Amino acid sequence: MNIFMKIEDLLSIESIKIGLIVKSKKELLSRMVELAAKTGKITDLNEVKKQVLERENFSTTGIGDGLALPHTKSFSVENLCASFTILKTPINYDAADDKPVQIVFMLLANENEIGKQLRYLSFFSKILSDKNTLKKILKFTLEREIFDFLTENFEEL
């Protein structure tokens, strides 16, 4: 039995944005929650934004090489959902390597999905933290390319 869902159950093309312009980490996280809400799985946008910021204040989700994987769990999230962006201009994110962030994948889960959330975070961290993969993603110009790329890698499970 495959414990993973289809990528389209987690992420929609509408929750992917290339060329997002933000001035701060706080603005970025807020916009990422708004993108994730396009999946239709967030019942209280402001509550989830607050919880994402609280999680980020606990410890940075900037893992290095220009990549961040912000995440949180909330009763205001019905089911696991995600958003993905390539920023037009990298921003300071207090990442582990002190480098600015440009690629961001946000994963949101219901409070009861902690095990599932951790499995997905581990999976996407593994896929996205490869330097060659990051270079490839930065060349994408269409949201569909990101969606297709994630779908292809998702099927490798």
C-alpha positions as CSV (number, residue, x, y, z in Angstrom):
1,M,0.0,0.0,0.0
2,N,1.3,3.4,-1.0
3,I,1.2,5.8,2.0
4,F,1.5,8.8,-0.3
5,M,-1.3,10.7,-2.0
6,K,-1.2,12.0,-5.6
7,I,0.6,15.3,-6.0
8,E,-2.6,16.9,-7.3
9,D,-4.2,16.0,-3.9
10,L,-1.5,18.0,-2.2
11,L,-0.8,20.9,-4.6
12,S,-2.6,22.7,-7.4
13,I,-1.2,24.7,-10.2
14,E,-2.9,27.7,-8.7
15,S,-0.8,27.2,-5.5
16,I,2.4,27.5,-7.5
17,K,3.9,30.9,-8.3
18,I,7.0,31.8,-10.3
19,G,8.4,35.3,-9.9
20,L,6.7,36.1,-6.6
21,I,7.9,39.5,-5.3
22,V,8.1,40.0,-1.5
23,K,10.1,42.2,0.7
24,S,10.4,40.1,3.9
25,K,10.2,36.6,5.3
26,K,7.0,37.5,7.0
27,E,5.4,38.6,3.8
28,L,6.7,35.6,2.0
29,L,5.2,33.2,4.6
30,S,1.8,35.0,4.4
31,R,1.7,34.8,0.6
32,M,2.7,31.1,0.8
33,V,-0.3,30.4,3.0
34,E,-2.5,32.3,0.6
35,L,-1.2,30.2,-2.2
36,A,-1.8,27.0,-0.3
37,A,-5.4,28.1,0.4
38,K,-6.1,27.8,-3.3
39,T,-6.2,24.1,-2.7
40,G,-9.4,24.7,-0.7
41,K,-8.1,23.0,2.4
42,I,-7.7,25.9,4.8
43,T,-10.6,27.0,6.9
44,D,-9.1,29.9,8.8
45,L,-6.4,31.8,6.8
46,N,-5.3,34.1,9.6
47,E,-5.0,31.3,12.1
48,V,-2.7,29.3,9.7
49,K,-0.6,32.4,9.0
50,K,-0.2,33.0,12.7
51,Q,0.8,29.3,13.3
52,V,3.3,29.4,10.4
53,L,5.0,32.4,11.9
54,E,5.1,30.8,15.3
55,R,6.7,27.7,13.9
56,E,9.2,29.8,12.0
57,N,10.1,31.7,15.2
58,F,10.8,28.4,16.9
59,S,13.5,27.6,14.3
60,T,14.2,28.5,10.8
61,T,13.0,26.3,7.9
62,G,15.6,27.8,5.6
63,I,17.6,24.6,5.0
64,G,20.3,26.1,2.7
65,D,21.4,26.6,-0.9
66,G,18.5,29.0,-1.4
67,L,15.8,26.6,-0.3
68,A,13.2,26.9,2.5
69,L,10.6,24.3,3.6
70,P,8.3,26.2,5.9
71,H,5.6,24.0,7.5
72,T,3.2,23.8,10.4
73,K,0.2,21.8,11.6
74,S,-3.1,23.4,12.4
75,F,-6.8,22.4,13.0
76,S,-7.5,25.1,10.5
77,V,-6.0,22.9,7.7
78,E,-8.5,20.2,6.7
79,N,-5.9,17.9,4.9
80,L,-2.3,18.0,3.9
81,C,-1.7,20.8,1.4
82,A,1.2,22.7,-0.1
83,S,2.4,25.7,-2.0
84,F,5.5,26.3,-4.1
85,T,7.2,29.5,-5.3
86,I,10.3,30.7,-7.0
87,L,10.9,34.3,-5.8
88,K,11.8,36.9,-8.4
89,T,14.6,38.1,-6.1
90,P,16.1,36.0,-3.2
91,I,15.4,37.3,0.3
92,N,17.1,37.1,3.7
93,Y,15.4,34.2,5.4
94,D,17.8,33.5,8.3
95,A,18.6,30.2,6.6
96,A,21.0,27.6,8.2
97,D,23.8,28.6,5.7
98,D,23.0,32.4,6.0
99,K,22.3,32.5,2.2
100,P,19.2,34.2,0.8
101,V,16.2,32.0,-0.1
102,Q,14.7,31.9,-3.6
103,I,12.9,28.5,-3.8
104,V,10.1,27.8,-1.2
105,F,8.0,24.8,-0.7
106,M,5.4,25.1,2.1
107,L,3.7,22.1,3.6
108,L,0.6,22.5,5.9
109,A,-1.1,19.7,7.8
110,N,-3.9,19.1,10.1
111,E,-2.9,18.6,13.8
112,N,-3.8,14.9,13.4
113,E,-1.5,14.4,10.4
114,I,1.8,14.8,12.2
115,G,3.2,11.5,11.0
116,K,2.1,12.1,7.4
117,Q,3.5,15.6,7.5
118,L,6.9,14.4,8.7
119,R,7.1,11.7,5.9
120,Y,6.2,14.3,3.2
121,L,8.7,16.8,4.6
122,S,11.4,14.2,4.6
123,F,10.5,13.2,1.0
124,F,10.4,16.8,-0.4
125,S,13.6,17.8,1.5
126,K,15.4,14.9,-0.1
127,I,14.1,15.7,-3.6
128,L,14.6,19.5,-3.4
129,S,17.9,19.7,-1.6
130,D,19.9,18.3,-4.5
131,K,21.9,21.3,-6.0
132,N,21.3,20.1,-9.6
133,T,17.6,19.9,-8.9
134,L,17.5,23.4,-7.6
135,K,19.4,24.7,-10.6
136,K,16.9,22.9,-12.9
137,I,13.9,24.4,-10.9
138,L,15.3,28.0,-11.2
139,K,15.2,27.6,-15.0
140,F,11.4,26.9,-15.1
141,T,9.3,29.7,-16.4
142,L,5.9,28.2,-16.2
143,E,4.0,27.0,-13.1
144,R,3.0,23.9,-15.1
145,E,6.7,22.9,-15.4
146,I,7.1,22.9,-11.6
147,F,3.9,20.9,-11.2
148,D,5.0,18.3,-13.8
149,F,8.5,18.1,-12.3
150,L,7.0,17.4,-8.8
151,T,4.5,14.9,-10.3
152,E,7.4,13.0,-12.0
153,N,9.4,12.8,-8.8
154,F,6.4,12.0,-6.8
155,E,5.8,8.9,-8.9
156,E,9.3,7.6,-8.1
157,L,8.0,6.5,-4.7
